[in-house]
Amino acid sequence: MSDLKDLELLMLGHTPILQIESHEEKRALNLLVRIATSNVIPVFQWSATEGLKRLDIDLGIQRHNAAPDDVLAHIKSANKPGIYVLLDFESYIKEPMNTRYIKEIAMQFDGSRNKLVFISHKIDIPASLNNSVARFELSLPDQKALTQLVGEASVKWQKETGKKVSTDKKTVSRLVQNISGLTFKDAKRLIRNAIVDDGAISDEDLPEVMKAKYELLNRDEVVSFEYDTARFSEVGGMRKLKQWLHQREKVFQNKDAHPGLDRPRGLLLLGVQGCGKSLAAKAIAGIWNVPLLRFDFGALYNKYIGESESNLRASLKTAGVMEPCVLWIDEIEKGISGGNDDGTSKRILGAFLTWLAENKSHVFVVATANNINDLPPELIRKGRLDEIFFVDLPDADIRKRIFSIHLEKREIGLTDINLERLASVSKGFSGSEIEQVVVSALYAVHPESMEMTTQHLLDEIKATRPLSVVMAEQINQLRQWASDRTVPVD
């Protein structure tokens, strides 16, 4: 049923108070006026700035009813039935006098007396009033409605400029998919922004649309939008992982994919520190051309009981509205490994696993971990995530490729660089350690304005003690565990 019909059933029902939490105040008011007019019921609006006024007909403003307690006293004593809409009343509702007035108005209600409607972005109803309150949520526009909004914005642009909006059906479809989950007001704004820049809706507009959408949705610091995603050309090796992702890309992107193919849920990247797990997570979003959201378990926990679980639900909801997207959870073991926290970690883990099992949105989880011993078995068993990939220390060919990537990235010519020699002597180095070798060598030659040579890089390799040496026992244990339990990325 439509919002109009659903809201009308509540308005004509026997609940004395209606609560509407929404940023679309104007839309909610328009619906209430339509319902009141069709049922011949007077409807009034109160705000702290204007006082009380009638909405369905213009009878002027009752400024003497501007104070919250005055308007509630007026509503209580009114003999004729009416709908009274109180805007942004959350600041006054918990004052003892006002709470009592509202309770007495509710007690007088018999189906034909005055009905209260609270509209605001957030309303914390006192517990003593809960039994008298019905809650209504405005629906979000569906794909058909969003497509219609694009058409309306295009027509408006043509009337303003005399020029047609340049686009195509495929791009419009992607735009509609990208703005799903937004309110009518916010969707209109982003559509308009995409058009006014150059009179076109193109692929170049979509990343900006997703950034703006995230800014509208984000309410905390648990989930952050990663603006820079990597290309797999920047990632050395990982041949099997790249192949695995290419096989699943179309199914992940297409909601109407073959019914026999389950939507990819996500994967766990386990491996040695500095071997490219985080870069791979960024590259997955890049190759699939979807937004990358980073989930920070450290920011999730809150000192107030129950708030951590609430933060988790809100964050996962944000990710769902941003679909299709990649949700990157870096060093996941630090967030759900448990510990002396009154069971909060266990509850968080349970809620997260439930979401993984029940999630129907196109959110692909990429979790990275360094220590398998700190991961709960419930997470790593088959069925939670699609696969566990192991990112090992790079072999000689991959080390050569990594040297090449970082040298070319810094505009250092490869003509006089012996990549074979560098790859040979850097055995046991991770990708990040190889990058630091290049950076350190660049700093070494910079003061003398010298050209970098192979020897400069060899000197830096010799001066470095890689993690594979410093933490040899732990890394060997991890590699042994992963040998027959995970899929190697190469």
NORDAJO-V84762 format. One record per run of one state. SS is the DSSP state (h for helix, s for strand, l for the rest). FROM is the first residue (numbers start at 1). TO is the last residue. If there is no record, write none. Layout:
ss/from/to
SS/FROM/TO
SS/FROM/TO
This chain:
ss/from/to
l/1/2
h/3/11
l/12/16
s/17/21
l/22/24
h/25/38
l/39/41
s/42/47
l/48/50
s/51/54
l/55/60
s/61/62
h/63/65
l/66/67
h/68/77
l/78/81
s/82/87
l/88/88
h/89/91
l/92/95
h/96/108
l/109/114
s/115/120
l/121/126
h/127/132
s/133/136
l/137/142
h/143/161
l/162/165
s/166/166
l/167/168
h/169/179
l/180/183
h/184/196
l/197/199
s/200/200
l/201/202
h/203/217
l/218/222
s/223/226
l/227/231
h/232/234
l/235/238
h/239/253
l/254/265
s/266/271
l/272/276
h/277/288
l/289/290
s/291/295
l/296/296
h/297/300
l/301/306
h/307/321
l/322/324
s/325/329
l/330/332
h/333/336
l/337/343
h/344/358
l/359/362
s/363/369
l/370/371
h/372/374
l/375/376
h/377/380
l/381/381
s/382/382
l/383/384
s/385/385
l/386/386
s/387/391
l/392/395
h/396/409
l/410/418
h/419/425
l/426/430
h/431/446
l/447/453
h/454/463
l/464/466
h/467/470
l/471/471
h/472/482
l/483/486
s/487/488
l/489/490
